[in-house]
Amino acid sequence: MERSPKWRKSSYSSDQGQCVEVAEIPGRVAVRDSKNPDGPVLLLSPAAFGDFVTATANGEL
């Protein structure tokens, strides 16, 4: 039986609906727009997701 990913958003997110959600799946991190949960999902390697988080925290994006 395949389980649905457990989606979550950052505790820093507001309730304004402008957030991304992430879910850990084997070997990947899934990312989606919280306003469009049935829309497209990006699948990133854990390393690429770490780079994204670091760049965001450093104001590079």
KAQUI-V960209 format. One record per residue. N is the residue number from 1. OMEGA is omega in radians with two decimals (NA if undefined). BURIAL is I if it has 16 or more other C-alpha atoms within 10 Angstrom, else O. Layout:
# KAQUI-V960209
n:N omega:OMEGA burial:BURIAL
n:N omega:OMEGA burial:BURIAL
This chain:
# KAQUI-V960209
n:1 omega:3.13 burial:O
n:2 omega:3.12 burial:O
n:3 omega:3.06 burial:O
n:4 omega:3.11 burial:O
n:5 omega:3.08 burial:O
n:6 omega:-3.08 burial:O
n:7 omega:3.08 burial:O
n:8 omega:3.05 burial:O
n:9 omega:-3.08 burial:I
n:10 omega:3.05 burial:O
n:11 omega:3.08 burial:O
n:12 omega:-3.10 burial:O
n:13 omega:3.06 burial:O
n:14 omega:3.11 burial:O
n:15 omega:-3.12 burial:O
n:16 omega:3.10 burial:O
n:17 omega:3.14 burial:O
n:18 omega:-3.03 burial:O
n:19 omega:2.91 burial:I
n:20 omega:3.07 burial:I
n:21 omega:3.11 burial:I
n:22 omega:3.06 burial:I
n:23 omega:3.08 burial:I
n:24 omega:3.04 burial:I
n:25 omega:-3.07 burial:O
n:26 omega:3.07 burial:O
n:27 omega:-3.08 burial:O
n:28 omega:2.95 burial:I
n:29 omega:3.13 burial:I
n:30 omega:-3.12 burial:I
n:31 omega:3.10 burial:I
n:32 omega:3.09 burial:I
n:33 omega:-3.11 burial:I
n:34 omega:3.12 burial:I
n:35 omega:-3.06 burial:O
n:36 omega:-3.05 burial:O
n:37 omega:3.10 burial:O
n:38 omega:-3.13 burial:O
n:39 omega:-3.08 burial:O
n:40 omega:3.12 burial:O
n:41 omega:3.03 burial:O
n:42 omega:3.06 burial:O
n:43 omega:-3.11 burial:I
n:44 omega:2.98 burial:I
n:45 omega:3.08 burial:O
n:46 omega:3.13 burial:O
n:47 omega:3.13 burial:O
n:48 omega:3.10 burial:O
n:49 omega:3.08 burial:I
n:50 omega:3.09 burial:O
n:51 omega:3.11 burial:O
n:52 omega:3.14 burial:O
n:53 omega:3.13 burial:O
n:54 omega:-3.14 burial:O
n:55 omega:3.11 burial:O
n:56 omega:-3.14 burial:O
n:57 omega:-3.13 burial:O
n:58 omega:3.12 burial:O
n:59 omega:-3.12 burial:O
n:60 omega:-3.13 burial:O
n:61 omega:NA burial:O
